[in-house]
Amino acid sequence: MATARSSDGSGPLRRAGRAMGRALRAPFTGTARGIRKATHAHGAGESGLGKLIELHAVNGAGDVMITVALASTVFFSVPTDEARGRVALYLAITMAPFTLLAPVVGPLLDRLPHGRRAAMAGAMFARAVLAITMSSAVATGGLELYPAALAVLVCSKAYGVVRSAVVPRLLPPRFSLVKANSRVTLAGLLATGIAAPIGAGLQTVGSPWPLYGACAIFLGGTVLAFTLPHKVDSAKGERKARLVLPHEEAIRPPAPAVRNGGRSGSTRTTSKNGREKPPGLRSVGPSVLHGLQANASHRALSGFLIFFLAFLLREHPLAGQSAAVSLGIVGVAAGTGNACGTAVGSWLRARGPEVIVATVLGLALAAAVLAAVFFSTVMVAALAGVAGFTQALSKLSLDAMIQRDVPEEVRTSAFARSETLLQMSWVAGGAIGIALPLNGVLGMAVAAGILALGAGASVRGLLGAARRGTPHPRVA
């Protein structure tokens, strides 16, 4: 008896196979469609911001894979005393040169205004190659691992600087920069949270496997970077911003603010010989300067807590917990706080950014003081969560102030300069965390001191600027 066939000529087995294939693909295709719908909502798809959001998620996933591989080699695989020496060596070989290279990253990228997509793709591809290079050394922890780790760090920070410079070019209509950065940051956090346990699982297979995963992810990111819109490479209307001291420039009176679509008048500077110089960040009012000071203290606190608590909790775990669980609790608290701060920043829509920055800096300082006075498991986790929350919200508010106060023609360059300064602050905080004795109360006191320095330098100026207002129109 002949087997019954459908009108398209396929038999029951073939139809069943196709049905099973569709059923197996459905969770993945449905998830992909859901992600694409979320990242491209509210005009982000048409402007190209959606593709940047997806690219940043890929970047976060790849970076965390490399972090898992390095942490397992440099930190977890050896006794505490040896681990501290290895991490100190890691900082000496990677972070110290990075403090010298970081100030150069921004100016170098300023010379590539027409090659931002290529710069981001290059940063992705370089990390893919470096991940494979490190895979042969990660098992032994040899010295050749550290120069490669430095190169990965530089590429990661270069990508971050370019990404910050690109966002203003991809804003959808009626979209504030703080909201755009909030979406980009949230995507990176979610991707990191998903990729971290995957990397830990790959680590159980073999120490090189997280690096293989990172290589695959970064190769995908290389291709994705070239799908960004061509306007990313446009330098129309841009000039370079400089971080200069007041006595180094003579500032002309700012041009009147023009309320034409949220664009403000530009501020020009001239040198002693009468030649016009690119405006510096100090020439656009005190808000950006004091916002940078406050954010630098947040970023230094982040670097400090990462390294100090990593060693402290390994040697002295939280009450009743193992070292790995203790680190996990603190890491989850910090990640949750960061995500909450990003979400709140998007909801606030950058209203009163000076007040927000001053408020969250005071909140972080209070949490650090309480952690020093009442040192305990709960207080350490609470400080990690508060630090993540306040750092995210403060950075989003700084972005809003740069958008509002820095003239459009130098805004892209200003983002590059500010991001470089914040990365250097993180390096400085991490160095303090490595050098400090493993005493919990002392560490929390130092954390409070870092924030107190930032508050002393910035809060008064921020509140004063908020009372005086700004001659530049606010961007909703």
C-alpha positions in Angstrom: 0.0 0.0 0.0 1.4 3.4 -1.0 2.4 5.8 1.8 0.1 8.8 1.9 1.7 12.0 0.8 0.7 15.7 1.3 0.1 18.1 -1.5 3.8 19.3 -1.3 5.0 15.8 -1.9 6.4 15.2 1.6 5.7 12.1 3.6 4.7 11.7 7.3 8.3 11.2 8.4 9.5 14.3 6.7 6.6 16.4 8.0 7.3 15.1 11.5 10.9 16.0 11.1 10.1 19.5 10.1 7.7 19.9 12.9 10.3 18.7 15.4 12.8 21.1 13.9 10.4 24.0 14.3 9.7 23.0 17.9 13.4 22.9 18.7 14.1 26.2 17.0 11.1 28.0 18.6 12.7 28.8 22.0 15.8 30.3 20.3 14.0 32.1 17.5 11.4 33.4 19.9 14.0 34.6 22.3 16.0 36.3 19.5 12.8 38.1 18.3 12.0 39.2 21.8 15.5 40.6 22.3 15.5 42.3 19.0 12.0 43.8 19.8 13.3 45.2 23.1 16.5 46.6 21.8 14.9 48.2 18.8 11.9 49.8 20.7 11.0 53.5 20.6 12.9 54.3 17.5 16.1 52.7 18.5 16.0 50.3 15.6 15.6 53.1 13.0 18.3 55.2 14.5 20.8 52.4 14.9 20.9 52.5 18.7 19.5 49.0 18.8 22.5 47.6 17.0 24.8 49.4 19.4 22.9 48.0 22.4 23.3 44.5 20.9 27.0 45.1 20.3 27.6 46.2 23.9 25.9 43.1 25.1 28.3 41.0 23.0 31.2 43.1 24.4 30.1 42.4 28.0 29.7 38.7 27.4 33.1 38.4 25.9 34.8 40.4 28.6 33.3 38.3 31.4 34.5 35.1 29.8 38.0 36.4 29.9 37.5 37.6 33.4 36.4 34.1 34.5 39.5 32.5 32.9 41.9 35.0 34.5 40.3 34.9 37.9 40.5 31.1 38.0 44.2 31.2 37.0 45.5 34.2 38.9 43.3 34.1 42.0 41.4 30.9 42.7 43.9 28.2 41.7 46.6 29.1 44.3 46.8 29.7 48.1 45.9 33.1 49.3 49.4 34.4 49.9 50.5 33.3 46.4 47.3 34.7 44.9 48.0 38.1 46.4 51.4 38.1 44.9 50.0 37.0 41.5 47.4 39.7 41.5 50.0 42.3 42.5 52.1 41.1 39.6 49.0 41.3 37.4 48.4 44.9 38.4 52.1 45.8 38.0 52.3 44.4 34.5 48.9 45.4 33.3 47.4 48.2 35.3 50.5 50.3 35.8 51.2 50.5 32.0 47.5 51.1 31.5 47.7 54.3 33.6 50.2 55.6 31.1 48.3 54.3 28.0 44.8 55.5 29.1 45.5 59.2 28.6 46.7 58.4 25.1 43.6 56.4 24.1 41.2 59.4 23.8 43.5 61.6 21.7 44.4 58.6 19.4 40.7 57.9 18.9 40.1 61.6 18.1 42.2 61.0 15.0 39.8 58.3 13.8 36.5 60.2 13.6 35.8 58.5 10.3 36.7 55.0 11.5 34.7 54.4 14.7 33.1 51.3 13.3 36.5 50.0 12.3 37.9 50.9 15.7 35.2 49.0 17.6 35.5 46.0 15.2 39.3 46.1 15.7 39.0 46.1 19.5 36.7 43.1 19.2 38.9 41.2 16.7 42.1 41.9 18.7 40.5 40.5 21.9 39.4 37.4 19.9 43.0 36.8 18.8 44.3 37.6 22.4 41.9 35.1 23.9 43.3 32.3 21.7 46.8 33.5 22.6 46.1 33.4 26.3 44.5 29.9 26.1 47.9 28.2 25.9 49.2 30.1 28.9 46.2 30.2 31.2 46.7 26.8 32.6 50.3 27.5 33.8 49.8 31.2 34.7 53.1 32.0 33.1 54.4 35.6 32.7 53.4 35.6 29.0 49.8 35.8 30.2 50.2 39.3 31.7 51.1 41.2 28.6 48.2 39.7 26.8 45.9 40.6 29.7 47.2 44.2 29.4 46.4 44.2 25.7 42.9 42.9 26.4 42.4 45.7 29.0 43.5 48.4 26.6 41.3 47.0 23.8 38.3 46.9 26.2 38.8 50.4 27.4 39.3 51.7 23.8 36.0 50.1 22.9 34.4 51.8 25.9 35.7 55.2 24.9 34.5 54.8 21.3 31.1 53.5 22.4 30.6 56.5 24.6 31.5 58.8 21.7 29.2 57.0 19.3 26.0 57.1 21.4 25.2 60.8 20.7 25.2 60.0 17.0 22.5 57.3 17.3 19.9 59.1 19.5 16.4 58.4 18.3 13.9 61.4 18.3 12.8 62.6 21.7 15.4 60.3 23.3 17.7 61.7 26.0 21.3 60.6 26.2 20.8 59.4 29.8 18.0 57.1 28.6 20.1 55.8 25.7 23.1 55.1 27.9 20.8 53.4 30.4 19.6 51.0 27.7 23.1 50.3 26.5 24.4 49.7 30.1 21.5 47.4 31.0 22.1 45.3 28.0 25.8 44.9 29.0 24.8 44.0 32.6 22.2 41.4 31.4 24.7 39.8 29.0 27.3 39.7 31.7 24.9 38.0 34.1 24.0 35.4 31.5 27.6 34.8 30.3 29.2 34.5 33.8 27.7 31.1 34.8 28.3 29.9 31.2 32.0 30.8 31.6 32.1 29.1 35.0 30.6 26.0 33.4 33.2 26.1 30.6 35.9 26.4 33.2 35.0 23.1 34.7 35.6 21.5 31.3 39.0 23.0 31.0 40.8 26.2 31.8 41.2 27.3 28.2 37.5 26.8 27.3 36.2 30.2 28.6 38.8 31.8 26.4 37.5 29.8 23.4 34.1 31.0 24.2 35.3 34.6 24.4 37.0 34.2 21.0 33.8 33.1 19.4 31.8 35.9 21.0 34.3 38.6 20.0 34.4 37.3 16.4 30.7 37.8 16.3 31.1 41.3 17.7 33.6 42.1 15.0 31.0 41.4 12.3 28.3 43.2 14.3 30.3 46.4 14.6 30.3 46.9 10.8 26.5 46.7 10.8 26.2 50.0 12.7 24.9 52.9 10.5 27.4 54.8 8.4 26.6 58.0 10.4 28.7 56.6 13.3 31.7 57.4 11.2 30.6 60.9 10.4 32.6 63.7 12.0 30.4 66.5 10.7 30.4 69.5 13.1 32.8 67.9 15.6 35.8 69.5 17.2 38.2 68.2 19.9 37.6 69.0 23.6 40.5 69.4 26.0 40.8 69.0 29.7 42.7 72.2 30.7 43.3 74.4 33.7 41.6 77.8 33.9 44.9 79.8 33.8 45.9 78.0 30.6 43.1 79.5 28.5 41.4 82.9 28.1 37.7 82.3 27.7 35.5 84.4 25.6 32.0 85.1 26.9 29.7 82.2 25.8 27.4 82.7 22.9 23.7 83.0 23.9 21.9 79.7 24.2 19.8 79.0 21.1 16.7 77.0 21.8 16.5 75.3 18.4 15.9 71.7 19.1 18.0 71.6 22.3 21.3 72.9 20.8 23.2 75.4 22.9 25.6 78.1 21.9 29.3 77.1 21.7 32.0 78.4 23.9 35.2 79.4 22.2 38.7 79.8 23.6 41.7 81.8 22.4 45.4 81.5 23.1 47.7 84.4 23.9 48.6 84.8 20.2 45.0 85.1 19.3 44.6 81.7 17.7 41.3 79.9 18.5 41.7 76.8 20.6 39.3 73.9 21.0 37.1 74.5 24.1 38.0 72.6 27.2 35.5 71.0 29.6 36.2 73.7 32.2 35.0 76.3 29.7 31.4 75.1 29.9 30.6 75.7 33.5 31.3 73.9 36.8 28.7 71.1 36.6 30.7 68.8 34.3 33.9 69.4 36.2 32.4 68.6 39.6 30.4 65.7 38.1 33.7 64.2 36.9 35.2 64.6 40.3 32.3 62.9 42.0 32.2 60.1 39.4 36.0 59.6 39.8 35.5 58.9 43.5 32.7 56.4 42.7 35.0 54.6 40.1 37.9 54.6 42.5 35.6 53.0 45.2 34.6 50.4 42.6 38.2 49.4 41.9 39.1 49.4 45.5 36.2 47.2 46.6 36.8 44.7 43.8 40.3 43.9 44.8 40.2 44.4 48.5 37.0 42.4 49.1 38.3 39.6 46.8 41.2 39.0 49.1 39.5 39.8 52.3 36.6 37.4 51.7 38.9 34.7 50.6 40.9 34.9 53.8 37.9 35.8 56.0 34.7 34.6 54.4 31.3 36.0 55.5 29.8 34.4 58.6 28.9 30.8 57.9 29.8 30.9 54.2 32.6 29.7 52.0 34.9 32.1 50.2 33.3 31.4 46.9 29.8 31.9 48.3 30.9 35.1 50.0 32.3 36.5 46.8 29.2 35.5 45.0 26.9 37.3 47.5 28.9 40.5 47.2 29.1 40.2 43.4 25.3 39.7 43.1 24.6 42.6 45.5 26.9 44.9 43.4 25.4 43.7 40.1 21.8 44.1 41.4 22.6 47.6 42.7 24.1 48.6 39.3 21.1 47.3 37.4 18.7 49.1 39.7 20.7 52.4 39.4 20.6 52.1 35.7 16.9 51.5 35.7 16.2 54.4 38.1 18.4 56.7 35.9 16.3 56.0 32.9 13.1 56.6 34.9 14.4 59.9 36.3 15.1 61.2 32.7 18.1 63.3 34.0 16.0 65.8 36.0 18.4 67.8 38.2 21.5 65.8 37.5 23.7 67.9 39.9 21.4 67.2 42.8 21.3 63.5 41.9 25.1 63.2 41.8 25.5 65.0 45.1 22.8 62.9 46.7 24.0 59.5 45.6 27.6 60.4 46.6 26.3 61.2 50.1 24.4 58.0 50.1 27.5 55.9 49.2 29.5 57.8 51.9 26.9 57.0 54.5 26.9 53.3 53.6 30.7 53.2 53.8 30.8 54.8 57.2 28.1 52.4 58.5 30.1 49.5 57.1 33.2 50.6 58.9 31.4 51.2 62.2 29.2 48.1 62.1 31.3 45.8 60.0 29.4 42.6 59.3 28.2 40.3 56.5 25.0 42.4 56.0 26.9 45.7 55.9 29.5 44.5 53.4 26.8 43.2 51.1 24.8 46.4 51.6 27.8 48.6 50.7 28.5 46.6 47.6 24.8 47.0 46.5 24.8 50.8 47.3 28.1 51.3 45.5 26.8 49.6 42.4 23.5 51.7 42.6 25.2 55.0 43.2 27.9 54.5 40.6 25.4 53.7 37.8 23.1 56.6 38.7 26.0 59.1 39.1 27.5 58.1 35.7 24.1 58.5 33.9 23.7 61.9 35.5 27.2 62.9 34.3 26.2 61.9 30.8 23.2 64.1 31.1 25.3 67.1 32.2 27.8 66.6 29.3 24.9 66.4 26.9 23.4 69.6 28.3 26.4 71.7 28.9 29.1 70.7 26.4 28.6 72.2 22.9 27.5 69.7 20.4 30.5 70.2 18.2 32.9 68.9 21.0 30.5 66.6 22.9 31.8 63.4 21.3 35.4 64.3 22.2 34.3 65.2 25.7 32.9 61.8 26.3 36.2 60.2 25.2 38.2 62.4 27.6 35.8 61.8 30.6 35.8 58.1 30.1 39.6 57.9 30.1 39.7 59.9 33.3 37.2 57.6 35.0 39.1 54.5 34.0 42.3 55.9 35.5 40.4 56.5 38.7 39.4 52.8 38.8 43.0 51.7 38.3 44.1 53.9 41.3 41.4 52.5 43.5 42.3 49.0 42.6 46.0 49.6 43.4 45.0 50.8 46.9 42.9 47.7 47.4 45.8 45.5 46.6 48.2 47.3 48.9 45.9 47.5 52.0 46.2 45.0 54.9 43.3 42.5 55.1 41.4 44.2 57.9 37.7 44.7 57.2 37.2 47.8 59.4 40.3 49.4 58.0 39.2 48.7 54.4 35.7 50.1 54.9 37.3 53.2 56.5 39.5 53.7 53.5 36.4 53.3 51.3 34.7 56.0 53.2 37.8 58.2 52.9 37.8 57.8 49.1 34.2 59.0 49.0 34.8 61.8 51.5 37.6 63.2 49.3 35.2 63.1 46.3 32.4 64.7 48.3 34.7 67.5 49.6 35.9 68.3 46.1 32.5 68.2 44.3 29.4 68.4 46.4 29.5 72.1 47.2 30.2 73.0 43.6 27.4 70.7 42.4 24.8 72.2 44.7 25.9 75.7 43.9 25.7 75.0 40.2 22.2 73.6 40.7 21.1 76.7 42.5 22.5 79.0 39.8 21.1 76.9 36.9 22.7 76.7 33.5 22.6 79.1 30.5 22.3 76.0 28.3 18.8 74.5 27.7 18.1 71.2 29.4 17.5 68.1 27.3 14.5 66.0 28.4 
